[in-house]
Amino acid sequence: MNEFEFYHWIAYAWTGLAVMVFILLFFVQAPYGRFTRKGWGPTMSSRWGWVLQEAPAVLLILGFWWTGDRRFELVPLVLLVMWQIHYVHRTVIFPFRLRGERRQTTVLTVLMAVVFNVVNAYMNGRWLFFLGPHYVDSWLMDPRFIMGFLLFWTGFIINKHSDHVLINLRKPGETGYKIPIGGMFRFVSAPNYLGEIIQWGGWALACYNLGALSFFVWTVANLAPRAFAVHRWYQEKFKEYPSERRAIIPFIA
Ligand SMILES: NC(=O)c1ccc[n+]([C@@H]2O[C@H](COP(=O)([O-])OP(=O)(O)OC[C@H]3O[C@@H](n4cnc5c(N)ncnc54)[C@H](OP(=O)(O)O)[C@@H]3O)[C@@H](O)[C@H]2O)c1
């Protein structure tokens, strides 16, 4: 089997696994953040967990770019910059903005995220920088790229703004939970997840390949079930929780 065949084999298996995870996560919440609980093995610092689990997404994509055969072509470079702006922030800025400094996460969640980021970096980076067809520069003017690019940055802004609101709910040293207000929280309980889904939907459109599509499917699989669990959690915890607020799709669900 050559690498091209291997890649496609992995892509279908990996996307199929995402569909199974999507169903499973409606019944079991991943044990981190507000759903951290006993019985899931050893724990570690939540902050350093984020750094460790997201670092492969930054480093491997750089490695695939550097060892690829289209290092200085325009479209791969634009896509590389989009990816890295997100992942450098997620790896070295986001974790150090978190409050509730002593929060713990399970080592299991971190290890699963490492595996996800390694496979996802391969699926995206290896295709973009070596296995896939070369993009012509005019792809940047293609309606699919333009729409994807706009969606990517729209999702990025919603995601970052919503995470910013959540992080600032706590004063330094606080650890509890409050009702978030403002921005997209007017409409949904998990706008950070909504933004992330829009962002990687945009990425899938801008790249227009199987690896990017599988990333989008995985993002929905990880975050949509959790958004519903978070929404129920808020409704149970706060009697005064806004009744018009939905879980993840404004006005709908
Ligand atoms: N692409 C993917 O598959 C994927 C998967 C997972 C996460 N992510 C992204 O990673 C980022 C973080 O995800 P997450 O699941 O950790 O988000 P989260 O549960 O919403 O938490 C984000 C931060 O805000 C704090 N927080 C949340 N709700 C709060 C409240 N009501 N009051 C006070 N503080 C609150 C959390 O504290 P605690 O940690 O103490 O709860 C945490 O520090 C998001 O942008 C998400 O989209 C992406």
PDBQT file of the ligand as one rigid body, heavy atoms in Angstrom, charges set to zero:
ROOT
HETATM    1  N1  LIG A 301     -11.937  21.476  18.023  1.00  0.00    +0.000 N 
HETATM    2  C1  LIG A 301     -12.300  20.693  19.048  1.00  0.00    +0.000 C 
HETATM    3  O1  LIG A 301     -12.645  19.523  18.852  1.00  0.00    +0.000 OA
HETATM    4  C2  LIG A 301     -12.318  21.237  20.461  1.00  0.00    +0.000 A 
HETATM    5  C3  LIG A 301     -12.533  20.360  21.535  1.00  0.00    +0.000 A 
HETATM    6  C4  LIG A 301     -12.572  20.874  22.837  1.00  0.00    +0.000 A 
HETATM    7  C5  LIG A 301     -12.410  22.238  23.028  1.00  0.00    +0.000 A 
HETATM    8  N2  LIG A 301     -12.186  23.070  21.985  1.00  0.00    +0.000 N 
HETATM    9  C6  LIG A 301     -12.062  24.531  22.189  1.00  0.00    +0.000 C 
HETATM   10  O2  LIG A 301     -11.248  24.780  23.315  1.00  0.00    +0.000 OA
HETATM   11  C7  LIG A 301     -11.737  25.922  24.042  1.00  0.00    +0.000 C 
HETATM   12  C8  LIG A 301     -11.986  25.554  25.508  1.00  0.00    +0.000 C 
HETATM   13  O3  LIG A 301     -12.910  24.490  25.542  1.00  0.00    +0.000 OA
HETATM   14  P1  LIG A 301     -13.595  24.058  26.911  1.00  0.00    +0.000 P 
HETATM   15  O4  LIG A 301     -14.444  22.879  26.590  1.00  0.00    +0.000 OA
HETATM   16  O5  LIG A 301     -12.580  23.989  28.008  1.00  0.00    +0.000 OA
HETATM   17  O6  LIG A 301     -14.541  25.345  27.175  1.00  0.00    +0.000 OA
HETATM   18  P2  LIG A 301     -15.389  25.759  28.453  1.00  0.00    +0.000 P 
HETATM   19  O7  LIG A 301     -15.811  24.556  29.242  1.00  0.00    +0.000 OA
HETATM   20  O8  LIG A 301     -16.454  26.680  27.962  1.00  0.00    +0.000 OA
HETATM   21  O9  LIG A 301     -14.346  26.550  29.384  1.00  0.00    +0.000 OA
HETATM   22  C9  LIG A 301     -13.532  27.604  28.921  1.00  0.00    +0.000 C 
HETATM   23  C10 LIG A 301     -12.924  28.285  30.148  1.00  0.00    +0.000 C 
HETATM   24  O10 LIG A 301     -13.914  29.111  30.789  1.00  0.00    +0.000 OA
HETATM   25  C11 LIG A 301     -14.185  28.637  32.108  1.00  0.00    +0.000 C 
HETATM   26  N3  LIG A 301     -15.653  28.685  32.264  1.00  0.00    +0.000 N 
HETATM   27  C12 LIG A 301     -16.558  28.075  31.450  1.00  0.00    +0.000 A 
HETATM   28  N4  LIG A 301     -17.806  28.369  31.843  1.00  0.00    +0.000 NA
HETATM   29  C13 LIG A 301     -17.696  29.173  32.905  1.00  0.00    +0.000 A 
HETATM   30  C14 LIG A 301     -18.654  29.811  33.782  1.00  0.00    +0.000 A 
HETATM   31  N5  LIG A 301     -19.970  29.679  33.553  1.00  0.00    +0.000 N 
HETATM   32  N6  LIG A 301     -18.200  30.554  34.814  1.00  0.00    +0.000 NA
HETATM   33  C15 LIG A 301     -16.861  30.708  35.003  1.00  0.00    +0.000 A 
HETATM   34  N7  LIG A 301     -15.908  30.149  34.225  1.00  0.00    +0.000 NA
HETATM   35  C16 LIG A 301     -16.321  29.387  33.189  1.00  0.00    +0.000 A 
HETATM   36  C17 LIG A 301     -13.651  27.210  32.184  1.00  0.00    +0.000 C 
HETATM   37  O11 LIG A 301     -13.306  26.868  33.504  1.00  0.00    +0.000 OA
HETATM   38  P3  LIG A 301     -13.192  25.311  33.981  1.00  0.00    +0.000 P 
HETATM   39  O12 LIG A 301     -12.091  24.695  33.164  1.00  0.00    +0.000 OA
HETATM   40  O13 LIG A 301     -12.875  25.441  35.423  1.00  0.00    +0.000 OA
HETATM   41  O14 LIG A 301     -14.525  24.653  33.695  1.00  0.00    +0.000 OA
HETATM   42  C18 LIG A 301     -12.459  27.310  31.259  1.00  0.00    +0.000 C 
HETATM   43  O15 LIG A 301     -11.362  27.892  31.923  1.00  0.00    +0.000 OA
HETATM   44  C19 LIG A 301     -13.005  26.373  23.326  1.00  0.00    +0.000 C 
HETATM   45  O16 LIG A 301     -12.688  27.451  22.479  1.00  0.00    +0.000 OA
HETATM   46  C20 LIG A 301     -13.417  25.161  22.515  1.00  0.00    +0.000 C 
HETATM   47  O17 LIG A 301     -14.115  25.535  21.354  1.00  0.00    +0.000 OA
HETATM   48  C21 LIG A 301     -12.130  22.590  20.693  1.00  0.00    +0.000 A 
ENDROOT
TORSDOF 0
